[in-house]
Amino acid sequence: MTMQLKLAAAIATFTTRSAAALSTVASPAVASPIVKNAAVPGLKNGMDYVKIGESDLIASKVCMGTMTFGEQNTLEEGVDQLNLAFDEYGINFLDTAEMYPVPTKADTQGATDRTVAAFLKGRKREDVILATKVCGRSDRINWLRKDKSAAAVTREQILESVDSSLERLETDYIDLLQIHWPDRYVPIFGMADFSPSLVREATSFEEQLSALKEVVDSGKVRYIGVSNETPYGVCTMVEMAKRDPDLYARIVSIQNSYSLVCRKDYEAGLAEACYYHNVASLPYSPLSGGVLTGKYANPDNLPEKARLKMFPGFMERYLGSQNEAAVAEYGEIAKEVGITPCELALSWCYHREHVASTIIGSTTIPQLKECIGAYDIKLDEETLGKIDKVYKKYTDPTKAY
């Protein structure tokens, strides 16, 4: 065989193997297609449901966030919110975390889970998709573990976290266990973009995924996911699980910040990775800490219980001048359409083609009704075009530094 023929044969073999390993066969036009709709009292068009990634979880397109329960909301208020969401709006999906409520503190940690447990007592367990999160690495958070060690995503801490969460939640299993944020250095929560000089030693993917496989195999956890992750993390974890499914658990979802003012990180790389790997997107903070409601437009007249007023410095990335300008322009679009800024922001997020289920959070029942009610609104092409013009002018203004 000539050298040219050998080279051609080698290229053909490589191409065939690559295609098999990294398939880009056309998938559905949206990342998480709607699989059913149910008529519900609170929505004129009913609630839609989607399949979460590679799992068999059929979840409502709106997910109840719970991080204020135990801090800004009492246990009773939290239970009332969950009952309303499930009974009136057809929501069947809720998300908590071992470190909640926020801001996380030793004396309140676990209060959110206890609220969820109280809610679950009035429900059939199989009717609720329960998601929670094991804490990411933090040298500051040293009250989660029995030995008071700093939080880290190690095998030992994952196993302890699951057992402690099950005890607080008073249930036998968790439907979706997520890593709250990576053990390794990743620029999140308003940090500047990735810098190699900040890379530090971290728990290996092997240790994390094998520990997660343990809790899945034990029956304590059904599926696993990630949060605040990057394309590198998603692709690495998925490929490891595909290569060695007997060793490593496969992620089915990702929970990252995503909103009108925080889009680029997801859309520029994660959207493609998650689409081809069938990792469902579960956006959190679709209102950017409440800023997109417009309630922070006048800093001299803020509501007393507004989160950014109650907790100075918390999520302050949403208060920069560029962000305020972007929020004001989105508010003008909402006014032109005849809806509230809150409804505009949530309708946009709910119906994005790569979003599976959006995690919302409220501190009052009227807020909650407005937030879930926005699911009935679908923005027309003209309005979406106006939104895109503002986006091009203010691309992720929370990172304007």
C-alpha positions as CSV (number, residue, x, y, z in Angstrom):
1,M,0.0,0.0,0.0
2,T,1.4,3.4,-0.9
3,M,2.0,6.1,1.7
4,Q,-0.9,8.2,0.3
5,L,-3.3,5.2,0.6
6,K,-2.2,4.5,4.1
7,L,-2.7,8.1,5.1
8,A,-6.2,8.1,3.5
9,A,-7.1,5.0,5.3
10,A,-5.9,6.4,8.6
11,I,-7.8,9.6,8.1
12,A,-11.0,7.6,7.3
13,T,-10.6,5.5,10.4
14,F,-10.0,8.5,12.6
15,T,-13.0,10.3,11.1
16,T,-15.3,7.3,11.7
17,R,-14.2,6.9,15.3
18,S,-14.5,10.7,15.9
19,A,-18.0,10.8,14.5
20,A,-19.1,7.9,16.7
21,A,-17.5,9.4,19.8
22,L,-18.7,13.0,19.2
23,S,-21.9,12.8,17.4
24,T,-23.5,16.0,16.1
25,V,-26.5,14.3,14.6
26,A,-29.4,16.8,14.4
27,S,-31.5,16.7,17.5
28,P,-34.9,18.4,18.3
29,A,-35.2,22.1,17.5
30,V,-35.2,22.9,21.2
31,A,-32.9,21.5,23.8
32,S,-35.7,20.1,26.1
33,P,-38.9,19.5,24.1
34,I,-42.2,19.8,25.9
35,V,-43.6,16.3,26.5
36,K,-47.0,17.1,27.9
37,N,-49.3,19.9,29.1
38,A,-51.7,19.9,32.0
39,A,-54.6,22.2,32.6
40,V,-54.2,24.0,35.9
41,P,-56.3,26.6,37.8
42,G,-53.7,29.4,37.7
43,L,-52.6,29.4,34.1
44,K,-55.0,29.9,31.1
45,N,-52.6,27.9,28.8
46,G,-51.8,25.2,31.4
47,M,-48.4,24.1,32.7
48,D,-45.9,22.4,30.3
49,Y,-43.5,19.6,31.3
50,V,-40.1,18.5,30.0
51,K,-37.8,15.5,30.4
52,I,-34.7,16.5,32.4
53,G,-31.7,15.5,30.2
54,E,-30.9,11.7,30.2
55,S,-33.1,11.1,33.3
56,D,-36.7,9.9,33.4
57,L,-37.8,13.0,35.4
58,I,-40.7,14.8,33.9
59,A,-40.5,18.3,35.4
60,S,-42.7,21.4,35.1
61,K,-41.2,24.2,33.1
62,V,-41.2,26.3,36.3
63,C,-39.2,25.1,39.3
64,M,-39.7,26.5,42.9
65,G,-36.6,27.9,44.4
66,T,-36.5,27.9,48.2
67,M,-33.4,29.8,49.3
68,T,-35.3,32.5,51.2
69,F,-37.2,29.9,53.4
70,G,-35.8,30.3,56.9
71,E,-34.4,33.7,56.4
72,Q,-36.7,36.1,54.6
73,N,-39.6,33.7,54.9
74,T,-40.8,31.6,57.9
75,L,-41.4,27.9,57.6
76,E,-45.1,28.5,57.4
77,E,-44.8,31.0,54.6
78,G,-42.5,28.7,52.7
79,V,-45.0,25.8,52.9
80,D,-47.8,28.1,51.8
81,Q,-45.8,29.2,48.7
82,L,-45.0,25.6,47.8
83,N,-48.6,24.5,48.3
84,L,-49.9,27.3,46.0
85,A,-47.3,26.6,43.3
86,F,-48.1,22.8,43.3
87,D,-51.9,23.0,43.7
88,E,-52.8,26.1,41.5
89,Y,-50.0,26.1,38.9
90,G,-49.1,22.5,38.4
91,I,-45.5,22.9,39.5
92,N,-44.0,19.5,40.5
93,F,-40.3,20.5,40.9
94,L,-38.5,22.2,43.8
95,D,-34.9,23.0,44.4
96,T,-33.1,23.4,47.8
97,A,-29.5,23.1,49.0
98,E,-27.7,22.0,52.2
99,M,-26.3,25.5,52.8
100,Y,-29.7,27.3,52.5
101,P,-31.1,29.7,53.4
102,V,-29.0,32.5,52.0
103,P,-26.9,34.4,53.0
104,T,-25.6,31.1,54.4
105,K,-24.9,31.2,58.2
106,A,-24.2,28.5,60.8
107,D,-27.3,29.5,62.9
108,T,-29.8,29.3,60.0
109,Q,-28.3,26.5,57.8
110,G,-30.8,23.7,57.3
111,A,-33.9,25.8,57.9
112,T,-34.8,25.7,54.2
113,D,-34.7,21.9,54.2
114,R,-36.9,21.7,57.3
115,T,-39.4,23.9,55.5
116,V,-39.3,21.5,52.5
117,A,-39.8,18.5,54.8
118,A,-42.9,20.1,56.3
119,F,-44.3,20.6,52.8
120,L,-43.5,17.0,51.8
121,K,-45.5,15.6,54.7
122,G,-48.7,16.7,53.0
123,R,-47.7,15.1,49.6
124,K,-47.2,11.8,47.9
125,R,-43.4,11.6,47.6
126,E,-43.6,10.4,44.0
127,D,-45.5,13.6,43.0
128,V,-42.5,15.8,43.9
129,I,-39.3,16.1,42.0
130,L,-36.9,17.0,44.8
131,A,-33.5,18.6,43.9
132,T,-30.8,19.6,46.3
133,K,-27.2,20.5,46.2
134,V,-24.0,19.5,48.0
135,C,-21.9,22.6,48.8
136,G,-19.0,23.5,46.6
137,R,-15.5,24.3,47.9
138,S,-15.3,27.1,50.5
139,D,-12.7,27.8,53.1
140,R,-15.2,30.1,54.8
141,I,-18.1,27.6,55.2
142,N,-17.0,25.3,58.0
143,W,-20.3,24.5,59.7
144,L,-21.8,21.9,57.3
145,R,-19.7,18.9,58.4
146,K,-19.6,17.1,61.7
147,D,-15.9,17.6,62.1
148,K,-16.2,21.4,61.2
149,S,-13.9,21.0,58.1
150,A,-14.2,23.5,55.3
151,A,-16.6,22.6,52.6
152,A,-15.1,20.6,49.7
153,V,-16.5,18.2,47.1
154,T,-14.7,15.1,48.3
155,R,-16.0,11.6,48.5
156,E,-16.3,11.8,52.3
157,Q,-18.2,15.1,52.2
158,I,-20.5,14.0,49.4
159,L,-21.5,10.9,51.4
160,E,-22.0,12.9,54.6
161,S,-23.9,15.6,52.8
162,V,-26.4,13.2,51.2
163,D,-27.1,11.5,54.6
164,S,-27.5,14.8,56.4
165,S,-29.8,16.1,53.7
166,L,-32.0,13.0,53.7
167,E,-32.3,13.4,57.5
168,R,-33.3,17.1,57.4
169,L,-35.7,16.5,54.4
170,E,-37.2,13.5,56.2
171,T,-37.2,11.4,52.9
172,D,-35.6,8.3,51.6
173,Y,-34.2,9.6,48.4
174,I,-33.2,12.7,46.4
175,D,-34.4,12.9,42.8
176,L,-31.6,15.2,41.7
177,L,-28.4,15.9,43.6
178,Q,-26.2,18.7,42.2
179,I,-22.7,20.0,43.0
180,H,-23.5,23.6,44.0
181,W,-20.3,25.0,42.5
182,P,-17.1,23.3,41.4
183,D,-14.3,22.2,43.8
184,R,-11.8,23.6,41.4
185,Y,-11.2,27.3,40.7
186,V,-13.9,28.6,38.4
187,P,-14.8,32.3,37.9
188,I,-18.4,32.6,39.4
189,F,-20.6,34.9,41.4
190,G,-19.4,38.0,39.6
191,M,-15.7,37.2,39.5
192,A,-13.6,38.3,36.5
193,D,-13.0,35.8,33.7
194,F,-10.8,32.8,33.9
195,S,-7.2,33.4,34.9
196,P,-4.6,30.5,34.9
197,S,-2.7,32.2,37.7
198,L,-5.7,31.4,40.0
199,V,-5.8,27.7,39.3
200,R,-5.3,25.7,42.5
201,E,-5.3,22.1,43.6
202,A,-8.7,20.5,43.7
203,T,-10.6,17.3,44.1
204,S,-10.4,15.2,41.0
205,F,-13.4,14.6,38.7
206,E,-12.7,10.9,39.3
207,E,-13.3,11.2,43.0
208,Q,-16.4,13.3,42.7
209,L,-18.1,11.3,40.0
210,S,-17.3,7.9,41.6
211,A,-18.7,9.2,44.9
212,L,-21.8,10.4,43.2
213,K,-22.1,6.9,41.5
214,E,-22.0,5.4,45.0
215,V,-25.0,7.4,46.2
216,V,-26.9,6.7,43.1
217,D,-26.2,2.9,43.3
218,S,-27.2,3.0,47.0
219,G,-30.7,4.3,46.0
220,K,-30.3,7.5,48.0
221,V,-30.0,9.6,44.9
222,R,-31.7,9.1,41.5
223,Y,-29.8,11.5,39.3
224,I,-26.9,14.0,39.5
225,G,-26.3,17.4,38.1
226,V,-24.0,20.4,38.4
227,S,-24.3,24.1,39.1
228,N,-22.2,27.1,38.2
229,E,-20.2,24.9,35.8
230,T,-18.3,25.6,32.6
231,P,-18.2,23.9,29.2
232,Y,-14.9,22.3,30.3
233,G,-16.5,20.8,33.3
234,V,-19.7,19.6,31.6
235,C,-17.8,18.0,28.7
236,T,-15.2,16.3,30.9
237,M,-17.8,14.8,33.2
238,V,-20.1,13.6,30.5
239,E,-17.3,12.0,28.5
240,M,-16.0,10.2,31.6
241,A,-19.4,8.8,32.4
242,K,-19.9,7.7,28.8
243,R,-16.5,6.0,28.7
244,D,-16.8,4.3,32.1
245,P,-20.5,4.1,33.1
246,D,-19.7,1.5,35.8
247,L,-17.3,3.9,37.5
248,Y,-18.8,7.3,37.1
249,A,-22.3,8.8,37.4
250,R,-23.6,10.9,34.4
251,I,-24.8,14.4,34.9
252,V,-28.3,15.2,33.5
253,S,-28.6,18.9,34.3
254,I,-26.8,22.2,34.9
255,Q,-28.0,25.0,37.1
256,N,-26.3,28.3,36.2
257,S,-27.3,32.0,36.5
258,Y,-29.1,33.0,33.4
259,S,-31.2,36.2,32.7
260,L,-31.5,39.2,30.4
261,V,-28.4,40.7,32.0
262,C,-26.4,37.4,32.4
263,R,-26.5,35.5,29.1
264,K,-23.2,35.3,27.4
265,D,-21.5,32.8,29.7
266,Y,-24.2,30.2,28.9
267,E,-25.1,31.0,25.3
268,A,-21.5,31.3,24.1
269,G,-20.3,27.8,25.0
270,L,-22.4,26.0,27.5
271,A,-25.6,26.0,25.3
272,E,-23.9,24.0,22.6
273,A,-22.2,21.6,25.0
274,C,-25.4,20.9,26.9
275,Y,-27.4,20.6,23.7
276,Y,-25.2,17.8,22.2
277,H,-24.7,16.1,25.6
278,N,-28.4,16.3,26.5
279,V,-27.7,18.2,29.8
280,A,-30.8,20.1,30.8
281,S,-30.5,23.8,31.6
282,L,-32.1,24.9,34.9
283,P,-31.5,28.6,35.1
284,Y,-31.4,30.3,38.4
285,S,-31.7,34.0,39.2
286,P,-33.8,34.8,36.1
287,L,-34.6,38.2,37.7
288,S,-31.0,38.8,38.7
289,G,-31.6,39.0,42.4
290,G,-34.8,41.0,41.8
291,V,-33.1,43.8,39.9
292,L,-35.0,43.0,36.7
293,T,-38.3,43.7,38.5
294,G,-37.3,47.4,38.5
295,K,-37.7,47.7,42.2
296,Y,-34.1,49.0,42.6
297,A,-34.6,51.8,40.0
298,N,-34.8,54.4,42.8
299,P,-32.0,53.5,45.4
300,D,-33.4,56.2,47.8
301,N,-36.8,54.4,48.0
302,L,-36.2,50.7,48.2
303,P,-38.7,48.3,49.7
304,E,-37.7,47.5,53.3
305,K,-37.5,43.7,52.6
306,A,-35.6,44.1,49.3
307,R,-32.8,41.5,49.4
308,L,-30.1,43.8,48.3
309,K,-31.1,46.3,51.0
310,M,-31.3,43.7,53.7
311,F,-28.0,42.2,52.9
312,P,-25.5,44.9,51.8
313,G,-22.9,43.6,49.4
314,F,-24.9,40.5,48.5
315,M,-25.1,40.1,44.8
316,E,-23.9,43.7,44.4
317,R,-22.7,42.9,40.8
318,Y,-26.3,43.6,39.8
319,L,-26.1,47.2,40.9
320,G,-23.4,48.6,38.6
321,S,-24.1,51.5,36.4
322,Q,-24.1,49.5,33.1
323,N,-26.5,47.0,34.6
324,E,-28.8,49.7,35.8
325,A,-28.9,51.2,32.3
326,A,-29.6,47.8,30.8
327,V,-32.4,47.1,33.3
328,A,-33.9,50.5,32.6
329,E,-34.1,49.8,28.8
330,Y,-35.6,46.4,29.4
331,G,-38.1,48.1,31.6
332,E,-39.1,50.5,28.8
333,I,-39.7,47.5,26.5
334,A,-42.0,46.0,29.1
335,K,-43.9,49.2,29.3
336,E,-44.3,49.3,25.5
337,V,-45.7,45.8,25.5
338,G,-48.0,46.4,28.4
339,I,-46.5,44.0,30.9
340,T,-44.4,44.4,34.0
341,P,-40.5,44.2,33.9
342,C,-40.8,41.0,35.9
343,E,-43.1,39.4,33.4
344,L,-40.9,40.4,30.5
345,A,-37.8,38.9,32.1
346,L,-39.4,35.7,33.2
347,S,-41.4,35.1,30.0
348,W,-38.2,35.6,28.0
349,C,-36.4,33.0,30.2
350,Y,-39.2,30.5,30.4
351,H,-39.5,30.1,26.7
352,R,-35.9,30.2,25.6
353,E,-35.1,27.3,23.3
354,H,-32.3,25.9,25.4
355,V,-34.1,26.2,28.8
356,A,-35.6,23.1,30.4
357,S,-37.0,24.5,33.7
358,T,-36.5,27.9,35.2
359,I,-36.0,28.2,39.0
360,I,-37.9,31.1,40.5
361,G,-38.1,32.5,44.0
362,S,-40.4,35.0,45.8
363,T,-40.9,36.3,49.3
364,T,-44.6,37.0,49.1
365,I,-47.6,35.3,47.6
366,P,-48.4,38.2,45.2
367,Q,-44.9,38.1,43.9
368,L,-45.1,34.4,43.4
369,K,-48.4,34.7,41.5
370,E,-46.9,37.3,39.2
371,C,-43.8,35.2,38.6
372,I,-45.6,32.0,37.7
373,G,-48.3,33.8,35.9
374,A,-45.7,35.1,33.5
375,Y,-45.5,31.6,32.0
376,D,-48.7,32.4,30.2
377,I,-47.0,35.2,28.3
378,K,-45.1,34.5,25.1
379,L,-43.2,37.5,23.6
380,D,-43.7,38.2,19.9
381,E,-40.8,38.5,17.4
382,E,-40.9,42.3,17.5
383,T,-40.4,42.3,21.3
384,L,-37.7,39.7,21.1
385,G,-36.0,41.9,18.5
386,K,-36.0,44.9,20.8
387,I,-34.6,42.7,23.6
388,D,-31.7,41.6,21.3
389,K,-30.9,45.2,20.4
390,V,-30.5,46.0,24.1
391,Y,-28.4,42.8,24.6
392,K,-26.0,43.9,21.8
393,K,-25.7,47.3,23.5
394,Y,-25.2,45.9,27.0
395,T,-23.8,42.4,26.7
396,D,-23.7,40.9,30.2
397,P,-23.5,44.3,32.0
398,T,-22.9,42.5,35.4
399,K,-19.4,41.9,34.2
400,A,-18.7,45.6,33.3
401,Y,-15.6,46.2,35.3
